[in-house]
Amino acid sequence: MSTLLIATHNAHKVAEIQAILGSSFRCLTLDNFAAAPAVVEDADTFAGNAFKKARTLTSWLAQQPTPMEAIQFVLADDSGLEVDVLNGAPGVYSARFAALDAKGHGNTPDADNNAKLLRLLGEVPREKRTARFRCVIALVPVRASDTDADSPTFDGACEGRIDFAPRGLGGFGYDPLFVPDGFKESFAELGEEVKNRLSHRAKALEKLRTWFASQG
């Protein structure tokens, strides 16, 4: 069994990762390590933020007086929504989209982010509301070198469109507004089982699982 430290407090995300990777992986989270340093996600790419989180945590683990030998890897991801008519926004600012109006830096409630997105899209017609969720995962060995040669990344995208109003009570983030290609329901209506087969994170995690299998 491989033990991973997932660089998040987000219970929804951890549950999705654990469900996709399966029982051969043990997923710890930042909730298990109250003293772990907070990371400011200020890179301008998803990969940059993912690597920054993962490398900060591997460095912190290496400095602990009691070695964390059970943890083989730190897994960090960054993901967000890219709306074509908004030139890829909100992108890396997806979790704090509404806060940008007040030049804030912290994450903002999902409802506020969704409301801003709908306001910006206004009367944009259905055929021009194309968008995608994108995810980049960085996997850094706890005993990694100073280079990224032994730290692979895995990416995934899910194409769809933005609806005119939120629908569904499941999921989180922009799920109530995002309708994946080939479906009429939003991510928030499809349920976790279906979403986990389609999502950007699911596709990135499938690549991660394939990579682990290739390592023997």
N, C-alpha and C positions, 0 to 999 in steps of 0.2 A: 504494500500500500504506500502510495506517495502522499506526503503531508505538505500542503500548500498553505501559506499565509496569504489570504486575500486582502488586498489593501483597500478595505472599505468597512464602513459601519452599516451599509445599506442591506437590510435583511432580505429585501426582495431580490436584489442582485445575487446575494450569496445563495439563496434558495435556487435561483435559476442556474447558477454555475454548478452547484452540487447535483442538481437533477440531471444536467446534461453530461457531466463527467462521470457520474455513477459512483457505485460503492467502492471502487478500487482507489478512490481518492478521498483523503480526509481534509476538509477545508476548515481552517481556523480563520478568524477575522480579527480586525482591530479591537473588537469588543473583548477579546481574550488578552489584550495587551494595552492596559489603560495608560501606560507610560510612553507608548509609541509616539514619535513626533508627528505633528500635523504637517502636511505638505501643501504649500501654496501652488495651485495648478495654474501657472502663468505662462506655460509654453504656448506657442501659436499653432501647434498641431496636436492631434490625438496621440500620436506616437511619442512626442516629446513629453507630454504630461504623464503618460503611462510609464515611461522609463524613469522619469524624475521620482515618481512615487515608489516604484520598485527599488531603485537604487538607494533612495533615502532609507528605506526600511531594512534592506540588506546590510547597509553600513551600521545602522542602529543595532541590529541583531548581533553583529560581529563584536560590538563593544560591550555587550552585556556580560556581567561577571559569571553568570551561569550560562554556558553555551546552549543554544537552542538546537541541539543536534537532531531533534526529531523533524525539524522543518528543513526540507530540502530546497524549496523554491519559494520565492515571493512572486505572486501573480498580481499584477496591477493592470487595470484597463482604463481607457478613457473612451467615452462614446458620446454621441449626440445626434441631433437632427440637422440635416442639411436640406434646405428648401431652395429649389432652383431659382424661382422668381426673386428670391431675396439674396441671390449670389452666394448661396451656401450657408447663410445664417439660419439659425443661431450658432451652428458648428460647435467649436470648443466652449462657447459661452452658453450652451443649452441649459445647464442647471442654474445659471444665474442671469438668464436672459432679461427678466424684468428688472433686476437690480441695476443693469447698465443705464437705465433711464436716470437713476439718481447717483450714478457713478459709484455704486456700491460694489463690494468684492465678494460678499457671501452669497451662498445659494438662496434662491427665492422659492416660495411655495409653488407647487405645480400649477395650481389654479391661476396664479398671477402670470406665470410663463405662458400658459395656454391662452390666456386672455390677450396678452400682448401679441402673440402670434396671429390670432384671429383678427385683431385690430389692424395689423400691418398688411395682412392679406386682403382685408376688406372685401371688395366685390370681384376679386380675381376669379375668373371662371374655372370650373372644375378641371378642364384639360390643361390648365397652366399651374395647377397646384401640386405638381410633381415634387416628390421629396424622397429622402431615404434616411434610414437610421444607419449610422456607421460606427463600428467598434474596432479598436486596436488594442490587443493584449500584449503586454510585455511580460516575459517569464525570465526571471533573473535567479540563478543559483545563489544560495546563501553564501557560498564560497566562490563567488564570481571574481574574475579578474577585473582590472580597471577598464577594459574595453568591452564592447558589446558583442564581440565575436561569439561568445558562448551564451548569449542572451537573445534568443529568437523572439520575433514578433509574429503575431497572427492577426489577420484582419478579416472583417466580414461586413457585408452591407445587405440591407433589406429595402427593396424599392417599393414605393407606394405613392400615396397622395394625402394631402391634408383635407379633412372634411370641413364642413361649414359650422359644425357645432360638436361639442364633446358627446360621445356615446359610450355607454358601458361603465361598469363599476370596478372592473378588474385592472390589473397592471398598475403602472405608475408613470410619472413624467408626462410625456406627450402621447401616451398610449390611447387615450380616449379620442384623439384627433387623427391618428394615423391609421389609414386603411391600406393594408399591403396589397400589392398587385395580385389579381386573381380572386379577391375576396370583396364582399360587400360590407362585412363587419369590421369594426375597428379592432386594434390590438386588445383594447380593454373589454371587448365583447367575445373574443375568440377563445379565451381561457388559456391557462398556463401550458397545457399539453400541446395545443396547436401553436401557440406563440413560440414555445421552445424549439419547435421544428423550423420555424421561419425566421426567427429574429437574427439581427446582425450579430449579436453576442453568441447565439447558437452556432452560426456559421464559423465564427472565429474560434469557438471552443472545439468544434469538430476538427478543425485544423490542428489545434493544440493536442487533442486526443490522438490524432493520427501521428503527430510528432512523437509523443510519448511511446506509442506502439513501435515506431521505427527505431527507438533507442534500445529496444530489447528488454 
